Amino acid sequence: MQELLIYALIFLALIGHCLLAGKMYRTVHSDKSLTITEKNDWKLKSLIFPAYFWFEYKKLKKAQD
């Protein structure tokens, strides 16, 4: 039973990671102010640590506005 709970938590963390990475990927891809190199850099970052870099990206966009 304990093993099932651990697997469920890992699965939920993985799903959350994938959903947030996909959201950031779509947001960065639709941003017309970024160059292709910058887009690729942000997309790669979103695959590694999506939650951290999502807030970094938002702070950067807020500072540019």
C-alpha positions in Angstrom: 0.0 0.0 0.0 2.8 2.4 0.8 4.5 1.6 -2.5 1.3 2.5 -4.3 1.1 5.8 -2.6 4.7 6.6 -3.5 4.1 5.7 -7.1 0.9 7.9 -7.1 2.8 10.9 -5.8 5.6 10.4 -8.3 3.0 10.2 -11.1 1.3 13.4 -10.0 4.6 15.2 -9.8 5.5 14.0 -13.3 2.1 15.0 -14.7 2.4 18.5 -13.1 5.9 18.9 -14.5 4.8 18.0 -18.0 1.7 20.3 -17.9 3.7 23.3 -16.6 6.5 22.7 -19.1 3.9 22.5 -21.9 2.3 25.7 -20.8 5.6 27.6 -20.7 6.6 26.1 -24.1 3.4 27.4 -25.7 3.7 30.8 -24.1 7.3 31.2 -25.1 6.6 29.9 -28.6 3.8 32.5 -29.1 6.0 35.4 -27.9 6.9 37.5 -31.0 9.4 39.7 -29.2 11.9 36.8 -28.7 14.5 35.7 -31.2 14.6 32.0 -32.2 17.7 31.5 -30.0 16.0 33.1 -27.0 12.9 31.0 -27.6 14.9 27.8 -27.8 16.8 28.7 -24.6 13.6 29.3 -22.7 12.0 26.1 -24.1 15.0 24.1 -22.9 14.8 25.7 -19.5 11.1 24.9 -19.3 11.9 21.2 -19.8 14.3 21.1 -16.9 12.8 23.2 -14.2 9.4 24.5 -15.5 8.1 26.1 -12.2 11.3 28.1 -11.4 11.8 29.3 -15.0 8.1 30.2 -15.4 8.4 32.8 -12.7 11.8 34.0 -14.0 10.2 34.4 -17.5 7.2 36.3 -16.0 9.6 38.6 -14.0 11.6 39.3 -17.2 8.4 40.1 -19.2 7.1 42.4 -16.4 10.5 44.2 -16.3 10.4 44.7 -20.1 6.9 46.3 -20.0 
